[in-house]
Amino acid sequence: MTAKKTVSPPAKLALGIVGLLQIALALAAFSDLWARRDSEIRMTKPAWIPIILINWIGPLAYFISGVKR
């Protein structure tokens, strides 16, 4: 027999919040990508789309190194 593992309600809430934050960060990156001119970002816009889809790392990489300052 295997023991059934459960997740406590506070852990479920924390995971839900982390998931929403991750989605919000990706949506912010996509929104910023679409709003900027091509000359304001490094690489091309189509190249950033799959990168932004990488959890946490993609949107952060876009904001840190993709946007020209």
KABELTA-V888324 format. One record per residue. N is the residue number from 1. RES is the residue in three letters. PHI is phi in radians with two decimals (none if undefined). Layout:
n=N res=RES phi=PHI
n=N res=RES phi=PHI
This chain:
n=1 res=MET phi=none
n=2 res=THR phi=-1.96
n=3 res=ALA phi=-1.42
n=4 res=LYS phi=-1.42
n=5 res=LYS phi=-1.72
n=6 res=THR phi=-2.13
n=7 res=VAL phi=-1.88
n=8 res=SER phi=-1.19
n=9 res=PRO phi=-0.98
n=10 res=PRO phi=-1.10
n=11 res=ALA phi=-1.19
n=12 res=LYS phi=-1.08
n=13 res=LEU phi=-1.10
n=14 res=ALA phi=-1.09
n=15 res=LEU phi=-1.12
n=16 res=GLY phi=-1.12
n=17 res=ILE phi=-1.14
n=18 res=VAL phi=-1.08
n=19 res=GLY phi=-1.11
n=20 res=LEU phi=-1.15
n=21 res=LEU phi=-1.12
n=22 res=GLN phi=-1.11
n=23 res=ILE phi=-1.14
n=24 res=ALA phi=-1.08
n=25 res=LEU phi=-1.13
n=26 res=ALA phi=-1.14
n=27 res=LEU phi=-1.12
n=28 res=ALA phi=-1.12
n=29 res=ALA phi=-1.15
n=30 res=PHE phi=-1.12
n=31 res=SER phi=-1.07
n=32 res=ASP phi=-1.13
n=33 res=LEU phi=-1.05
n=34 res=TRP phi=-1.25
n=35 res=ALA phi=-1.38
n=36 res=ARG phi=-1.50
n=37 res=ARG phi=-1.31
n=38 res=ASP phi=-1.01
n=39 res=SER phi=-1.27
n=40 res=GLU phi=-1.65
n=41 res=ILE phi=-2.23
n=42 res=ARG phi=-1.51
n=43 res=MET phi=1.16
n=44 res=THR phi=-1.68
n=45 res=LYS phi=-1.05
n=46 res=PRO phi=-1.07
n=47 res=ALA phi=-1.23
n=48 res=TRP phi=-1.36
n=49 res=ILE phi=-1.01
n=50 res=PRO phi=-1.17
n=51 res=ILE phi=-1.18
n=52 res=ILE phi=-1.11
n=53 res=LEU phi=-1.27
n=54 res=ILE phi=-1.33
n=55 res=ASN phi=-0.87
n=56 res=TRP phi=0.95
n=57 res=ILE phi=-1.14
n=58 res=GLY phi=-1.07
n=59 res=PRO phi=-1.08
n=60 res=LEU phi=-1.13
n=61 res=ALA phi=-1.09
n=62 res=TYR phi=-1.08
n=63 res=PHE phi=-1.21
n=64 res=ILE phi=-1.41
n=65 res=SER phi=-2.08
n=66 res=GLY phi=-1.50
n=67 res=VAL phi=-1.61
n=68 res=LYS phi=-1.31
n=69 res=ARG phi=-1.78
